[in-house]
Amino acid sequence: MAVQMSTIVDQAFARAEFQKVVFAQAPRRADLLRAAKKVPTKAPPIRLRVHRNHPFEFIASLLPAMCAYDGRSIDVEIGEYDDSLSLALQGRADVELIWLDYERYKLTPDALSEWLKCRVEALRGASPAPILVADWPRRMGGAQGFNESLRAWGKDVPGVRILPLDEAADALGDEYLDKRMASVGATRLSERANVTLARLMGLCWLPAVLRPRLKAVVFDLDNTLWGGVLGEDGQDGVIVDQGYDALQDKAVELAQSGLFLGILSRNEPEDVEAMFASERMTLPSQSVSARTISWGSKSEGMAEIAKTLRVGFDAILFVDDNPGELAAVASTCPGIQLLHATPDPLETCRALEFYPGLFTFGGDATDALRFADLATNDARQSLRAQAESHKDYLASLDLELRVAVNPAANRARLHQLSQKTNQFNLSLQRLSETDIADVLSASDRHVVAIWLADKFSESGLIAAMFVSADGQGMLHVDELCVSCRALGRGVEDIMMVTAIDAAAAAVIVNGGARIEQVRFQSEKGPRNYPARAWLEAFSGQTLGADGSVTVAWTETPRTAQARALPVRIKTGEPNANQ
């Protein structure tokens, strides 16, 4: 245990040192390559395959250093220059990248966009990996209409994300291009642009398509969100200047993008409350979803915050000015992400701009629902305490359950559920958008989406059951995932019974046999005990060695009890059959 603690502390300090280089305002290539050697990386490496018609080598040479900060190594396979985008590279990749200089083409923007869509669809058919498509930087041509078209059809092709090079070009201005590079390296991109794009690729864009986004950012207060120590300097003595204003604005931006904000600080709660109520703070108190303000250990405080937000430590980024506190929290909160808040708040702000796991290619309608659910939990608990029975509690909630089979418009949310749910995820398959698109288009496979609402809030699409039929009366539940927001109300049974009924009906509609048995498949993971425990209780059986259990699909006392619960059941997607 002492060795493990020492390793965690050493890694925390090493990463804090690397942070100074990787998040610098203008990182230098030599500094990045040198600092990356001191940070351990995980195997296997990310396999990035590049289809291009202009140089990518200057960016590729920096990606190992950028990915090293994220604890990853990377192998980059770069194809030959190919304006036709023939997709000659073969084999398996984790990510496909289309990297084109659009000024080489003589087509109109509309024709170019249509041609590129066809090539991307061809790549989609050949590779299940996420596809990144670089847009057309505005400084390299009048391309606004082209980029808008790109983003419009990009939403329709599963697993495609459009890289906003135009935003990087705007941010760098005249420093984005260097005409001298054209004669030296066959590219007009400046060294500053190459480093910037490598940082975006390694720290933002690749993590965004390879793993679930972080769910929360927890901030210390003293010398982090403001300068000085509140308990010693007082409300008027702490520093909230332009730099700290920018950092607090960044925190608000993160909350607006769908992340929970937390506060973890050793202070008097009354002092902190007064400070947040003052006009000096640009971060409003209502933007903070969880807080622990006490003189206890920060490890215990972080555990309280994780419990309040219903997220695992590995979904949290902790920002603190004290490396010792960061290491202490890391030693007791497995998997937690750490960021050292430097004396310059603008440096911390910049680090949050690029920290792996914070970037998202677009918001989701469920973000606001998630905040509303959390804000109304106390009200639900109050009703539970007053109710004489579980049935009375559900009746007081005025619950509505809605199911829809194969809702293609919700592909992105179904992908989120498969990727992000941990506690109630039976088989941990982590389906890709391409996998889900295949299910949605198959005749013998289905996905049942489940929406939940009560009198306090709309929880939105909170569960998905992926099934297949064998044609002999057996329904296989291949994947079952429920958002943690839906847990705790005691409606798991009725959700599953309703979903299986809907799936069984879909099988018959598609010419299949009447469902007589249901086989659930499960995989033991580090955090999905609640799902497996539910399955054993629901089936009345102990899970087999392979994690499976089969039940006869007939009415049992448990299913009858579930159907008798005071929950309104509706079918069809919301707003479609209201």
C-alpha positions, 0 to 999 in steps of 0.5 A: 500500500505504501508503494502504491501511495508513493507511485500515485504521489510521484505521478501527481507531481510529475503530471503537475510539472508536465502541465507547465509545458503542455498548457503554456500559452505558446508551447515549444516543440523541444520542451514538449518532447523533453517533458513527455519522457518523464510521464508514464503512458498506458498500453495499447497505443491509440491507432490513428489513421490519416487520409490526407492530401497535404502534410500531417507529419509536423502535427503527428510528430508532436502527438506522442507528447500531447497524448502522454499528458493524457497517459496514452501513447499513439501510433499514427499511420499516414497515407500517401497524398491523395486528392481523390481520397481513395481510402487505400489504407487498410487494417484496424484503426481506433480513429480515422482522420480525413485531413484535406487542403480544400483549396486544392479542389476546383469544385464549388463549395456545394459540390465539394461538400457533396463529394466529401460526404460520399467519401466519408460514407464509403469510409464509414462502410469500411471502418467502424472507428470514429471518423474525424473530418477537418473543416476548411479554415476560413483564413484559407478560403471563403469556406463558411458555407462549406463548413456549415454544410459539412456540419449539417451532414456530419450529424447524419453519418454515425460516428462522424465529428467535424474538427473546427480548424476554422476556430483555431485559425481565427484564434491564431490570426496572422500566426496561423499561416507561414508562407515560408513553410510552403517551400520547406515542408509543402505546407502553409501551416506555421509551427505555432499552428502545428503545435496548436493543432497537435494540442487540440488533437491529442488533448481535446479531439481524440479523447472526445471520441475515444472515451466518455466525457468527464461529468464534473469539475470540483474546485478548491477556493483559496488561491484557486477561484480567488487569490488569497485565503478567505479566512485570513484575508477576509472578503475584501482582502482576497483577490478577484481580478481580471484573471480570476474573473476569467477563470470563474467565467470558464467555470460557468462555461463548463457548467453551461456545456453540461458539466457539474460544478463542485466546491471543495474547500477548508473554510467556514461555510458562512464566509463562503456563502457571503463571498458568493453572495457578493458582487465580486464573484462572477461565478453564481452560487446556483451554478454549483451543484455540490459543495463540501465546505468544512475543516475535514479532509478533502478526501472525505469531502470529495467522497461526499461530492461524488455521492451527491452527484452520483458519479464515480471518482473517475468522472471528476476533475479536481482543481487545487493549488496545493499539489499535496492535497491533489496527491492525497485525494488521488490516493483515496479516490481511485481514478480521479483526474487532477489539475494543479491551479497555478498562481496565475489564474489565466494559466489554470483557465487555459489548462481547463480549455485543453484538459483531456475529457472536458472538450465536447463536440456539441451539447446534449438536450439531456444536460439541462435535464440532468441538472434539474433531476439533481436539484429536485432530489431533496424534494423526492426524498421528502416525499419518500419520508412521508409516504407510508409505502413504496406504492404511495411514494410512487403515486405521489411522484406522478410517474410517467414511463415512455418506451419507443422501439428503434428511435433513430433520432436518438442515436447519439443519446443511446450511444451516450448511455452505452458509453457512460453508464457504469452502475446499471450496465449489465454487459458493458459492451460500450457500443459505438455509434456505428454499432447502434446504427446497425441495430437501428437498421436490423430486422432481428435486433432492436433497441428499446429506449425508455424515458422517465418523468415525474411531477418534479422534472423530466428525466429524459431518455434514461435507459436503453435495452438492446435485444436480439431474437433467435427465431425460436421464441428466445429474446436475448437482452444483449445490453441493458443500461440505465442512467444513475439519475433513474435509480433510487425511485424503485421503478427498475422492474416496471421499466424492464417489464415494459421494455421487454413487452415492447421488444417482444411486440417488435419481434412479432411485427417483424415476422418473428416467433412469440417470445417465451423466454428471455436470456440476460447476458451480464459481464462483471465490472468494477462498478456494475454490482447494482445491475447484476444484483437487480438481475439476480433479484428479478430472475430469482436465480444466481448468475451463471459462470458466464454471467447469463440467466434465462427466465420464462416470459410468463407472469410471475408475482414479481412482474405482476407486482411491477405492472400494478405500480402506479406508473403511467405507461406510454409508447412512442417518442416524446412529442411524437404521440402525445 
